[in-house]
Amino acid sequence: MTVRHTLNLWRQGLGEVPESVWDRTELQVLILADNGLTALPPELWRLHRLNTLDLGHNALTSVPEELGGLTGLSDCLYLHDNQLTRLPDSVGSLTRLRYLNVGENSLTALPETIGGMRGLIEFRAQHNRLTTLPDAIGRLRSLRELWLRGNAIEHLPPSAAELHELRHLDLRENSLAGVPEPLAALPRLRHIDLRSNRLGRLPDWLAEMPSLEKLDLRWNEVDPSLPLLSVLERRGCVVLT
């Protein structure tokens, strides 16, 4: 990629995006992080060649539906550390996007349309106000990493059992009273972080997860002498209690 296709305006104290940016239709990478932005105009859709868009560390309270028009986004979309309470339904049109970070916002739910983001490999939604995930999450068949630390998640939908490529799941600092049942069906899941939940009992099927390498149970009410944990350790799984 040539330099002329990248516009880096990181930490320029802009307050708002200069109108001239929307004329740069050749751009493939646009970095607007840490500029105190509070809004984005619908002209955003004009940058249809973008493959990476960084809007992190701003003060955005919403993102326009026109975001879904950026169907060329194939690498990264950073929306973390803003003041978002919802994502636009049009986000489901970003079918080629591989990395999405919406952490450190005030999201109480994710749109069902997120299931359309079939290219996602890594999804970060840590430190929001989520209590569960939409049923459509199971359609993210390429997802390998899911980061959900610091929400209020009480359960995962049954469709999470369809995330067969998932390797890493971070559920630290949520409100889980038990290990989510859908995880039993995930053949490639290697690392489960369940620190600081409300766990007491553990399901026997944990010992049957074929790829599990690390299970972090610290800061729960789990008895470290449970035979199940010894079984996991004997087969090479690192168990932290």
C-alpha positions in Angstrom: 0.0 0.0 0.0 1.4 3.4 -0.9 1.6 6.2 1.6 -0.8 8.4 -0.4 -3.7 5.9 0.3 -3.2 6.5 4.1 -4.4 9.5 6.1 -3.2 9.6 9.7 -4.8 12.4 11.7 -4.2 10.8 15.1 -4.4 13.2 18.0 -4.7 16.4 16.0 -7.2 18.0 18.3 -9.7 18.3 15.4 -13.0 18.3 17.3 -14.7 17.5 13.9 -13.6 15.9 10.7 -12.4 18.4 8.1 -14.7 18.4 5.0 -11.8 17.8 2.8 -11.4 14.3 4.2 -14.6 13.1 2.5 -13.1 14.1 -0.9 -10.3 11.6 -0.4 -12.1 8.7 -2.0 -8.9 7.0 -2.8 -8.1 6.4 0.9 -7.6 2.8 2.1 -6.6 3.7 5.7 -8.1 6.5 7.7 -7.0 7.2 11.3 -9.0 9.7 13.3 -8.3 8.4 16.8 -8.1 10.7 19.8 -9.5 13.9 18.3 -12.5 14.6 20.6 -14.9 13.8 17.8 -18.6 13.9 18.9 -20.3 13.1 15.6 -19.7 11.8 12.1 -21.5 13.1 9.0 -23.2 10.8 6.6 -20.6 11.7 4.0 -18.6 8.9 5.6 -20.0 6.5 3.0 -18.0 8.2 0.2 -14.8 6.6 1.4 -15.8 3.3 -0.2 -12.2 2.1 -0.7 -11.4 2.1 3.0 -10.1 -1.2 4.4 -9.2 0.2 7.8 -11.0 2.9 9.8 -9.8 4.0 13.3 -12.3 6.1 15.3 -11.1 5.0 18.7 -10.6 7.3 21.7 -13.1 9.9 20.8 -16.5 11.1 22.2 -18.8 9.7 19.7 -22.4 9.1 21.0 -23.5 7.4 17.7 -22.3 6.2 14.4 -24.4 6.9 11.2 -26.1 4.1 9.3 -23.9 5.1 6.4 -21.1 3.2 8.1 -22.6 0.1 6.5 -21.8 1.6 3.1 -18.1 1.0 3.7 -18.3 -2.5 2.3 -14.6 -2.4 1.4 -13.7 -2.5 5.1 -11.7 -5.8 5.2 -9.1 -5.3 7.9 -10.0 -3.3 11.0 -12.7 -1.1 12.4 -11.9 0.6 15.7 -14.8 2.2 17.7 -13.5 1.6 21.2 -13.3 4.2 24.0 -16.3 6.3 22.8 -19.7 7.0 24.3 -21.8 4.7 22.1 -25.0 3.3 23.4 -25.8 1.3 20.2 -24.3 0.2 17.0 -26.1 0.9 13.7 -28.0 -2.0 12.2 -26.1 -1.4 9.0 -22.9 -2.8 10.6 -24.1 -6.2 9.3 -23.2 -5.1 5.8 -19.5 -5.2 6.6 -19.2 -8.8 5.5 -15.5 -8.6 4.8 -14.3 -7.0 8.1 -11.9 -9.2 10.1 -11.3 -7.2 13.3 -13.9 -5.1 15.2 -13.3 -3.4 18.5 -16.3 -1.7 20.2 -14.9 -1.9 23.7 -15.1 0.8 26.4 -18.5 2.1 25.4 -22.0 2.0 26.9 -23.6 -0.7 24.7 -26.4 -2.5 26.4 -27.0 -4.8 23.4 -25.6 -5.7 20.0 -27.8 -5.7 16.9 -29.0 -9.0 15.4 -27.6 -7.8 12.1 -24.1 -8.5 13.5 -24.5 -12.0 12.3 -23.9 -10.7 8.8 -20.3 -9.9 9.6 -19.2 -13.3 8.3 -15.5 -12.3 7.9 -14.9 -11.5 11.6 -11.9 -13.3 13.1 -11.6 -11.2 16.2 -14.3 -9.3 18.0 -13.8 -7.1 21.1 -16.7 -5.7 23.1 -15.1 -5.5 26.6 -16.2 -3.0 29.2 -19.7 -2.3 28.0 -23.1 -3.1 29.6 -24.1 -6.3 27.8 -26.1 -8.9 29.5 -26.1 -11.4 26.7 -25.3 -11.7 23.0 -27.8 -11.7 20.1 -28.9 -15.1 18.7 -27.2 -14.2 15.4 -23.8 -14.4 17.1 -23.7 -18.1 16.0 -23.4 -17.0 12.3 -19.9 -15.7 12.9 -18.4 -19.0 11.7 -14.9 -17.6 11.2 -14.6 -16.0 14.7 -11.5 -17.1 16.6 -11.3 -14.6 19.4 -14.2 -13.1 21.5 -13.4 -10.6 24.2 -16.2 -9.7 26.5 -14.5 -8.7 29.8 -16.2 -6.3 32.1 -19.9 -6.6 31.0 -22.9 -7.9 32.9 -23.3 -11.1 30.9 -25.5 -13.7 32.7 -25.7 -16.3 29.9 -24.8 -16.9 26.2 -27.4 -17.8 23.6 -27.6 -21.4 22.4 -26.3 -20.3 19.0 -22.9 -19.7 20.5 -22.4 -23.4 20.1 -22.0 -22.8 16.4 -18.8 -20.8 16.8 -16.7 -23.8 15.8 -13.6 -21.8 15.0 -13.4 -20.0 18.4 -10.0 -20.4 20.1 -10.1 -17.7 22.8 -13.0 -16.6 25.0 -12.7 -13.8 27.6 -15.7 -13.7 30.0 -13.8 -12.1 32.9 -15.7 -9.8 35.2 -19.3 -10.7 34.2 -22.3 -12.1 36.1 -22.2 -15.8 35.1 -23.5 -18.2 37.7 -22.4 -21.2 35.6 -20.1 -22.1 32.7 -22.2 -21.4 29.6 -23.6 -24.7 28.2 -22.9 -23.8 24.5 -19.2 -23.9 25.1 -19.4 -27.7 25.3 -19.8 -27.9 21.6 -16.7 -25.8 20.6 -14.0 -28.2 19.4 -11.2 -25.7 19.0 -11.7 -23.6 22.1 -8.3 -23.4 23.9 -8.5 -20.7 26.5 -11.5 -19.7 28.6 -11.2 -16.8 31.0 -13.9 -16.9 33.7 -12.2 -14.8 36.4 -14.5 -12.7 38.7 -17.9 -14.2 38.0 -20.3 -16.0 40.3 -19.3 -19.6 39.6 -19.7 -22.3 42.2 -20.2 -25.6 40.4 -18.5 -26.8 37.2 -20.0 -29.0 34.5 -18.5 -32.4 33.9 -18.3 -31.8 30.2 -15.3 -29.4 30.7 -13.1 -32.5 30.9 -14.3 -33.6 27.4 -13.4 -30.4 25.6 -10.8 -31.6 23.1 -8.7 -28.5 22.7 -8.9 -26.8 26.1 -5.4 -25.7 27.2 -6.2 -23.1 29.9 -9.1 -22.5 32.2 -8.9 -19.5 34.4 -11.4 -19.7 37.4 -9.8 -17.2 39.8 -12.0 -15.0 42.0 -14.9 -17.4 41.9 -16.3 -19.7 44.6 -14.9 -22.8 42.9 -13.5 -25.6 45.1 -9.9 -26.1 44.0 -10.0 -29.7 45.2 -12.7 -30.8 42.7 -11.7 -34.0 41.0 -12.7 -32.5 37.6 -9.9 -30.0 37.9 -7.4 -32.8 38.5 -8.6 -34.6 35.4 -8.1 -31.4 33.4 -4.6 -30.9 34.8 -3.6 -34.5 34.1 -4.3 -34.1 30.5 -2.2 -31.0 30.3 -4.7 -28.2 30.8 -3.6 -25.3 32.9 -6.2 -24.6 35.6 -6.1 -21.5 37.7 -8.2 -21.2 40.8 
